[in-house]
């Protein structure tokens, strides 16, 4: 029961975050492009294409997790994307660049809190990706070879 | 699985298809810098002459968009004054530009350009007149100084500020971009290449 509850909590949280985050960016791709430019990491000619397509990847991941299609694979992909975001945010913060995260709209400057927030989102993604192993470990089930 | 997913997918697609309607800007103030009001894209620029990002945006992006797109009536650029209170000379600059606008857009553009180019200099000493004089013939400069005495110049700036406040503008530059069926708001510096890719994605 507790595992089932945890599973749905992680699934709904992660799907909600990714669909919402993607939706905001799809609605305002130019604003997201300005946020990407602020990181000073992406060549200028790739900024707008990235701003156009990355939000759809986020939405696709969120939808896949919500409907439960290949959930382990898509959760692992979501965790990888979150790790990528955390690395990018940390590098930008360490470089002392005053940029906007662009994660959930514009009024969101990069700070240790934004990095921590992405770190918190990583927990449900990792849980769903390794759910079988975690359940076996805690319920004492014997792994199927 | 797909049977169960259908209602969820439908809800998400419905939510995604919802977009902001293009806002009515008919009664709005602002100066058309280029392009027809019937252009497929309208960019309302809220700017402050003493802000460095606004300078960069005007000199690097707006000028090129005017040349490449507005001249072909693909983009209409409407400029709104929003002199921020903590910029000592921004309102003076806005007043000079309002006076120049009353002489025509062809007078306004070189004045705006000159004011932005010399920003670092007049922002220190407030000597805006030198920048304005440089952009005009002596006769036009005298005419502009005469127009500056008109009290409605300041009223026009006040109207612009009220409009910006109504639109909840909090930073400069802020752009409100309207195109068929959609409207989006952008805060911060948009480079010309990014703007070009965005415009091309709409008008193909």
Interface residues (C-beta under 8 A of the other chain):
Chain A: X19 X23 X26 X27 X28 X29 X30 X31 X33 X34 X37 X38 X44 X45 X47 X48 X49 X52 X59 X63 X66 X67 X68 X69 X100 X106
Chain B: X1 X4 X5 X8 X9 X12 X15 X16 X19 X20 X175 X177 X184 X185 X186 X187 X188 X189 X190 X191 X193 X194 X195 X197 X198 X201
